[in-house]
């Protein structure tokens, strides 16, 4: 299984941008649950905590394509630095607003600014991989590795921020997330040699200037909107589930189990030389994700839930890998970072919806019943993805190498 990953990091500058991107986007798994733990601890309301977290995710969803477009137009290094600085200040403002008991609107304002300045570093790193390996079989392996890296982040991040917030200090988790974001972002910005070249706007082709107008990308965005709602709702509902069973501190480990299943499947999926088309893989992994989620609605014990979430996570990485691979094939080179960002922004928007709905439903019906919303979103993703899969038909031969 390790064979295909050998030699992936031997190119000049590759290890540097991979490590910087990993550290810089580590907070993406810490921010949401960190905000929920902090705000719920102060307000004793999962609804308020979910709403603040949703504002942050919604702002990211709206702003990520813009930062991606700016990166395509002016270069990643020029865009990353100012965004990282303002984002760090926004996280500090959020913690101060919560700690000083300032009016509720300050929490929402700080969350809005935090989300709006959160960079889609995963999209930027994938754009660098595409620049290096476009038209090569290595690109599938590279995208698989990035999905595995995301899952390592989602395994360690929630557990770390939960321990820091519950055992050390309510603000410690967000503080660590802020430092990681700033350090990794600046390190990535300093590595100019591996960033995709800036291409003129006339190269945008017939997409109307934005990838979202490409039918296949629009379809993928709708699918990942629903999957994001699954992720956002599962995150918040799982915190509530653990709290209902008197082990709130275990919520991070439950979420780590969810990501752990995805990590294992991602390593395996990326090591295979698939003969099934990208479209076929995408449709199959969506169906498996829905089937894997079914048991969580009926479970009432924390240890059993950990196992069920681990199994449910098996289809996450394969679905993300195929989605980003399809996007790379559908989007013109001059819009690549923005195209990748549309997938991330769809997930972010879904996370915002899921966090808000999950908080409301948890308070109204309890955590176990609220998981039904997550299941419904997964079912809708399958309906949209399978029904519109004709828009994703691609030739099996790799696209030509770009020069």
LINNOR-V424888 format. One record per residue. N is the residue number from 1. PHI is phi as a letter, one per 30 degrees, with the letter a starting at -180 (none if undefined). NEAR is the number of other ideal C-beta (glycine too) atoms within 12 Angstrom. Layout:
N_PHI_NEAR ; N_PHI_NEAR
//
This chain:
1_none_17 ; 2_d_14 ; 3_e_13 ; 4_d_24 ; 5_d_24 ; 6_d_13 ; 7_i_17 ; 8_d_30 ; 9_c_24 ; 10_d_13 ; 11_d_21 ; 12_d_12 ; 13_i_24 ; 14_d_26 ; 15_e_17 ; 16_d_25 ; 17_d_42 ; 18_d_36 ; 19_d_24 ; 20_d_37 ; 21_d_44 ; 22_d_35 ; 23_d_32 ; 24_d_43 ; 25_c_43 ; 26_e_37 ; 27_d_45 ; 28_d_47 ; 29_c_39 ; 30_c_44 ; 31_d_49 ; 32_d_55 ; 33_d_54 ; 34_d_51 ; 35_d_52 ; 36_d_55 ; 37_d_47 ; 38_d_42 ; 39_d_44 ; 40_d_35 ; 41_d_28 ; 42_c_26 ; 43_c_22 ; 44_h_12 ; 45_b_22 ; 46_d_43 ; 47_d_27 ; 48_d_30 ; 49_d_42 ; 50_d_44 ; 51_d_34 ; 52_d_45 ; 53_d_49 ; 54_d_43 ; 55_d_40 ; 56_d_50 ; 57_d_48 ; 58_d_37 ; 59_d_34 ; 60_d_49 ; 61_d_39 ; 62_d_26 ; 63_d_33 ; 64_e_46 ; 65_d_37 ; 66_d_28 ; 67_d_42 ; 68_d_42 ; 69_d_33 ; 70_d_26 ; 71_d_42 ; 72_d_42 ; 73_d_26 ; 74_c_22 ; 75_j_26 ; 76_d_47 ; 77_d_30 ; 78_d_19 ; 79_c_36 ; 80_d_43 ; 81_e_26 ; 82_d_20 ; 83_d_39 ; 84_d_38 ; 85_d_21 ; 86_d_28 ; 87_d_44 ; 88_d_33 ; 89_d_21 ; 90_d_37 ; 91_d_39 ; 92_d_26 ; 93_d_27 ; 94_d_42 ; 95_d_35 ; 96_d_21 ; 97_d_31 ; 98_d_35 ; 99_d_22 ; 100_c_16 ; 101_i_13 ; 102_d_18 ; 103_e_12 ; 104_e_21 ; 105_d_14 ; 106_d_24 ; 107_d_37 ; 108_d_29 ; 109_d_23 ; 110_d_37 ; 111_d_45 ; 112_d_32 ; 113_d_28 ; 114_d_43 ; 115_d_43 ; 116_d_29 ; 117_c_38 ; 118_d_49 ; 119_d_50 ; 120_d_48 ; 121_d_51 ; 122_d_44 ; 123_d_51 ; 124_d_47 ; 125_d_49 ; 126_d_47 ; 127_d_47 ; 128_d_40 ; 129_d_41 ; 130_d_41 ; 131_d_37 ; 132_d_31 ; 133_b_32 ; 134_e_30 ; 135_i_20 ; 136_c_23 ; 137_d_24 ; 138_d_28 ; 139_d_35 ; 140_e_38 ; 141_d_34 ; 142_d_38 ; 143_d_45 ; 144_d_40 ; 145_e_40 ; 146_d_43 ; 147_d_42 ; 148_d_37 ; 149_e_45 ; 150_e_40 ; 151_d_44 ; 152_e_30 ; 153_d_40 ; 154_d_44 ; 155_d_34 ; 156_d_32 ; 157_d_40 ; 158_e_48 ; 159_d_33 ; 160_d_34 ; 161_d_46 ; 162_d_40 ; 163_d_27 ; 164_d_29 ; 165_d_39 ; 166_c_32 ; 167_c_17 ; 168_c_18 ; 169_a_20 ; 170_e_25 ; 171_c_30 ; 172_d_24 ; 173_d_39 ; 174_d_48 ; 175_d_30 ; 176_d_31 ; 177_d_45 ; 178_d_36 ; 179_d_25 ; 180_d_38 ; 181_e_45 ; 182_d_35 ; 183_d_26 ; 184_d_38 ; 185_d_43 ; 186_d_26 ; 187_d_30 ; 188_d_42 ; 189_d_32 ; 190_d_23 ; 191_c_29 ; 192_d_21 ; 193_d_20 ; 194_c_33 ; 195_d_34 ; 196_d_38 ; 197_d_26 ; 198_d_25 ; 199_c_25 ; 200_d_14 ; 201_d_19 ; 202_d_10 ; 203_d_20 ; 204_d_25 ; 205_i_21 ; 206_c_14 ; 207_d_27 ; 208_i_16 ; 209_j_21 ; 210_b_28 ; 211_d_41 ; 212_d_32 ; 213_d_24 ; 214_d_29 ; 215_e_22 ; 216_d_35 ; 217_d_39 ; 218_d_28 ; 219_d_37 ; 220_e_46 ; 221_d_43 ; 222_d_32 ; 223_d_46 ; 224_d_45 ; 225_d_37 ; 226_d_40 ; 227_d_45 ; 228_d_45 ; 229_d_42 ; 230_d_48 ; 231_d_52 ; 232_d_46 ; 233_d_48 ; 234_d_51 ; 235_e_57 ; 236_d_54 ; 237_d_50 ; 238_d_51 ; 239_e_47 ; 240_d_40 ; 241_d_41 ; 242_d_37 ; 243_d_30 ; 244_d_26 ; 245_c_25 ; 246_i_11 ; 247_b_23 ; 248_e_29 ; 249_d_24 ; 250_d_29 ; 251_d_43 ; 252_d_39 ; 253_d_33 ; 254_d_46 ; 255_d_45 ; 256_d_35 ; 257_d_36 ; 258_e_48 ; 259_d_43 ; 260_d_33 ; 261_d_34 ; 262_d_45 ; 263_d_33 ; 264_d_28 ; 265_d_35 ; 266_d_42 ; 267_d_29 ; 268_d_24 ; 269_d_37 ; 270_d_40 ; 271_d_25 ; 272_d_21 ; 273_c_14 ; 274_d_26 ; 275_c_9 ; 276_d_17 ; 277_d_21 ; 278_e_37 ; 279_d_31 ; 280_d_23 ; 281_d_34 ; 282_d_43 ; 283_d_34 ; 284_d_25 ; 285_d_40 ; 286_d_42 ; 287_d_25 ; 288_d_30 ; 289_d_44 ; 290_d_32 ; 291_d_20 ; 292_d_33 ; 293_d_41 ; 294_e_22 ; 295_d_23 ; 296_d_40 ; 297_d_27 ; 298_c_16 ; 299_c_25 ; 300_b_19 ; 301_b_20 ; 302_d_27 ; 303_d_18 ; 304_d_20 ; 305_d_35 ; 306_d_32 ; 307_d_21 ; 308_d_31 ; 309_d_43 ; 310_d_31 ; 311_d_28 ; 312_d_39 ; 313_d_41 ; 314_e_31 ; 315_c_41 ; 316_d_45 ; 317_e_41 ; 318_e_44 ; 319_d_47 ; 320_d_48 ; 321_d_42 ; 322_d_43 ; 323_d_48 ; 324_d_47 ; 325_d_45 ; 326_d_43 ; 327_d_45 ; 328_d_43 ; 329_d_37 ; 330_d_36 ; 331_c_42 ; 332_d_33 ; 333_e_33 ; 334_d_30 ; 335_c_40 ; 336_d_46 ; 337_d_50 ; 338_d_43 ; 339_d_49 ; 340_d_50 ; 341_d_48 ; 342_d_46 ; 343_d_51 ; 344_d_48 ; 345_d_44 ; 346_d_45 ; 347_d_44 ; 348_d_46 ; 349_d_38 ; 350_d_41 ; 351_d_49 ; 352_d_41 ; 353_d_37 ; 354_d_45 ; 355_d_54 ; 356_d_37 ; 357_d_38 ; 358_d_49 ; 359_d_39 ; 360_d_27 ; 361_d_32 ; 362_d_39 ; 363_d_27 ; 364_d_17 ; 365_b_20 ; 366_j_21 ; 367_d_38 ; 368_d_30 ; 369_d_25 ; 370_d_39 ; 371_d_39 ; 372_d_28 ; 373_d_38 ; 374_e_48 ; 375_d_33 ; 376_d_26 ; 377_d_40 ; 378_d_42 ; 379_d_27 ; 380_d_28 ; 381_d_44 ; 382_d_33 ; 383_d_21 ; 384_d_28 ; 385_d_39 ; 386_d_24 ; 387_d_17 ; 388_c_25 ; 389_d_29 ; 390_d_14 ; 391_d_24 ; 392_c_34 ; 393_d_20 ; 394_b_24 ; 395_d_12 ; 396_d_16 ; 397_d_11 ; 398_e_21 ; 399_d_25 ; 400_d_12 ; 401_d_16 ; 402_d_22 ; 403_c_9
//
